[in-house]
């Protein structure tokens, strides 16, 4: 595991399948413990709140529309622990609709 810095960019696989947004953290499974997933609709970006800090994860998939996002309540977070064992948790979604 790496040392987690505040406001760092986090590498994650982003997949939307069957109405579920999934984030896979291949480099550090600690991010599966994120408290909240933030979706910024105007910027089409995804971030997480982990250890009281914001971390940018990536961009929303192009095919993902507003209706799909509005239906989301949770995001699946996965990582791989010791021995390659999969860790799967869920975090609530906060949708940001307007820019300041």
C-alpha positions as CSV (number, residue, x, y, z in Angstrom):
1,X,0.0,0.0,0.0
2,X,1.1,3.5,-0.7
3,X,1.1,6.6,1.5
4,X,-2.2,8.4,0.8
5,X,-1.7,12.1,0.2
6,X,-4.5,14.7,0.5
7,X,-6.1,15.7,-2.8
8,X,-4.1,13.3,-4.9
9,X,-5.4,11.9,-8.2
10,X,-6.4,8.2,-7.6
11,X,-6.2,5.7,-10.4
12,X,-9.4,3.7,-10.7
13,X,-11.3,1.7,-13.3
14,X,-14.8,3.2,-13.9
15,X,-17.5,1.0,-15.2
16,X,-21.3,1.5,-15.4
17,X,-23.1,-1.8,-15.8
18,X,-26.8,-2.8,-15.2
19,X,-27.5,0.5,-13.4
20,X,-24.5,0.2,-11.1
21,X,-21.5,2.5,-11.1
22,X,-18.4,0.6,-10.0
23,X,-14.9,1.9,-9.1
24,X,-12.0,-0.5,-9.0
25,X,-8.9,0.6,-7.2
26,X,-6.1,-1.6,-8.6
27,X,-3.2,0.1,-6.8
28,X,-4.5,0.6,-3.3
29,X,-7.5,-1.2,-1.8
30,X,-7.7,1.3,1.1
31,X,-9.8,3.5,-1.2
32,X,-12.6,1.0,-0.9
33,X,-13.1,2.6,2.5
34,X,-14.2,5.9,1.0
35,X,-17.0,7.7,2.8
36,X,-18.7,9.2,-0.2
37,X,-18.5,9.3,-4.0
38,X,-19.0,12.8,-5.5
39,X,-20.3,13.1,-9.0
40,X,-19.9,16.6,-10.5
41,X,-22.5,16.7,-13.3
42,X,-21.4,20.0,-14.9
43,X,-17.7,18.9,-15.0
44,X,-18.7,15.2,-15.6
45,X,-16.1,14.1,-13.0
46,X,-16.0,11.6,-10.2
47,X,-14.2,12.0,-6.9
48,X,-14.2,10.3,-3.6
49,X,-14.0,11.5,0.0
50,X,-11.4,9.4,1.8
51,X,-10.0,10.3,5.2
52,X,-11.7,13.7,5.1
53,X,-10.0,14.7,1.8
54,X,-11.2,14.9,-1.8
55,X,-9.5,12.7,-4.4
56,X,-10.2,12.9,-8.1
57,X,-10.9,9.5,-9.6
58,X,-11.8,10.2,-13.3
59,X,-14.5,11.2,-15.7
60,X,-18.0,9.9,-16.1
61,X,-18.3,7.4,-19.0
62,X,-19.6,9.3,-22.1
63,X,-22.7,7.0,-22.4
64,X,-23.8,7.7,-18.9
65,X,-26.7,10.2,-18.9
66,X,-28.3,12.3,-16.2
67,X,-31.2,9.9,-15.7
68,X,-28.9,7.0,-14.9
69,X,-27.0,9.1,-12.4
70,X,-30.1,10.4,-10.7
71,X,-31.2,6.8,-10.0
72,X,-27.9,6.0,-8.2
73,X,-27.8,5.8,-4.4
74,X,-24.6,3.9,-4.0
75,X,-21.4,3.1,-5.9
76,X,-19.6,-0.3,-5.7
77,X,-16.0,0.1,-4.6
78,X,-13.5,-2.8,-5.2
79,X,-9.9,-3.4,-4.6
80,X,-7.6,-6.4,-4.0
81,X,-6.1,-7.1,-0.7
82,X,-3.5,-9.6,0.5
83,X,-3.1,-12.6,-1.8
84,X,-5.3,-11.0,-4.4
85,X,-8.5,-11.4,-2.4
86,X,-11.2,-9.0,-3.7
87,X,-12.6,-6.4,-1.3
88,X,-16.0,-5.0,-2.2
89,X,-17.8,-2.2,-0.3
90,X,-20.4,0.4,-1.2
91,X,-20.4,4.1,-0.6
92,X,-23.3,6.7,-0.9
93,X,-23.4,9.1,-3.9
94,X,-23.5,12.9,-3.6
95,X,-24.5,14.5,-6.9
96,X,-23.3,18.1,-7.5
97,X,-25.6,19.7,-10.1
98,X,-24.4,23.4,-10.3
99,X,-21.2,25.2,-10.4
100,X,-20.6,28.2,-8.1
